[in-house]
Amino acid sequence: MSENKNFKLKLKFIDQSRGELSILSERKLIASEAFSFNRDLDQLLLLTLDKLLLKNTMSLISFKTYQIMGRVSRCSLSYQIAQAVLSGLK
């Protein structure tokens, strides 16, 4: 792929125990990976991200923005964990 910093990393919570990480360029989907979690959301986010980066020969500097969305409250522990993990990537 490229080290061009025009990519977006999007985390979508499908429900309270499933999520999907996606890499987008503008509005075009480059790659995505779904996962299920219980108490290991932080580890699964990092493992899934690593898998996507390796598969698409990208690095963290490729991302311009990060987004969290889906069926989870901003007050929930899952959202806060996801926000902490993605904020740590910047």
N, C-alpha and C positions, 0 to 999 in steps of 0.2 A: 504494500500500500504506500503510504506517504507520510512524511512528517509534517505535512501541511496542517496548520492549526485551524481547520475549518470544520472539525467534526464535533458532534454533540453526543454525550453519553446520557441515555435516558433510562431511568429505572421506573418500571411500572408495576405497582402492586395489583395483581389480578384479584386477590382476596387476602384474607388474614394469614395465609400460609403458603402462598405462591406468588412468585414475581418473575419479571422478565427484564433483562438488561439488553439494551439495543444501542447500536452505533449508527448514527445518521450523518449524512452529508447534505447540508441544506435540509430538504424534506425527504430525501431519498434514503431508504433503509439499506444499510451496508451489511449488517449482521445482527443477529439477536440470539439469545440463549435463555431459555426458561429454566426455572429452578423452584424447588419446594424447600421450605425451611420450617424449623421448629424453634429451637433456642439458639441456633447457630447462624443467624442471619449475617452477622459481620464476616464470619469465615466464608460463607457461601458467596457473598458479594465479591470478596476478593478473589476467590477461586474462579468464579464465573467470569469476572473481568479479565483475569490472567488468561483464561482459556480463549476469550474473544480476541485479546491483544495478540496472542501467539498465532491464532488461526489467520488473522488479517495483517500480520507483520506490522503492528503499530506499537506505539509507546504512549505513555500518559501525556506527553507534551503534544500529542495529536489533538487533544480535546480543547475546544474553546469554551464550551459550556457544559453544565451538568443539570439534569432535571429529574425531579422525583414527582411522580403522579400516581393516580389510581385510587383504589378503594381502601384507603386507610386514612385515619384522622391525623392531622399534623401533631396532635397531642399524644399519639400512641408511641409506645416504646419502639416499635418497628420503624416508624418514620424517623424518630430521633437517632436511632442507630444508623440508618441509611444516610441521613444527613451528615452525621459525624464521619462516616467512612468516605463519602464523596467529597466532603470539605477537606479531608486529609489528603486527597489526591491532587489538590490544586498546587 
